[in-house]
Amino acid sequence: MGDVGLFLSGATLFLNSLMLFGKADGKSVGVFNLFVGALQVIIPFYLLAISDQNHWTIFNLACVFLFGFTYLYVGIISLKGLEGNGLGWFSLWVAIIAIVYAAVSAIHFHDMVNAITWVMWAYLWFLFFLSMSLNKKIDAYIGKVAFVQSWVTLTIPALLSMTGVWKTAFVSHLWLYVLILSIGYFIICTIRLKAPFNRKEKNADAQLIV
């Protein structure tokens, strides 16, 4: 379920990024969100029921629900045209939980690639909170972050894992740099996003002085 779930999550996040760009219809993307979300809720429940009930098994399976319920929530909102305020607050909660997973990956499992990946996911969920609950007009920026993450944190790692090369030393080191470069790209996009707002504030101050 792990690799396949990441693979399908990559497809879902890719479509969601296109929806944020205005390139894909919200209702059609919503249907795919419902489909993948349902799979990522039903299957983990089954795997938990037949598992050895070890706390680390539960810990690893529980994270799938973070994606599953997010996709279900997005799908319902997109299809019904509901306000996204509730999803925004849910995304804040998930972002906090994602930081916990990042800390466990780094401290307990000593897996920095996984830790950075969780930090990136936490950032994306936090952006959804800013957009949907605090009404920040950053959909295009979120679309860029979601598009990049759909490939570098989900689709490509899933493909590499399914081909059996994900855990090799070379790929692990390579992907650490890929993630760092991606974060650098997000920082550049953030600076560019803030620049117009800073110019508007300066113009407003100048008008007040005049």
JOHU-V752910 format. One record per run of one state. SS is the DSSP state (H for helix, E for strand, - for the rest). FROM is the first residue (numbers start at 0). LEN is the number of residues. If there is no record, write none. Layout:
ss = {SS,SS}
from = {FROM,FROM}
len = {LEN,LEN}
This chain:
ss = {-,H,-,H,-,H,-,H,-,H,-,H,-,H,-}
from = {0,1,21,25,50,54,80,84,107,111,132,138,162,168,209}
len = {1,20,4,25,4,26,4,23,4,21,6,24,6,41,1}
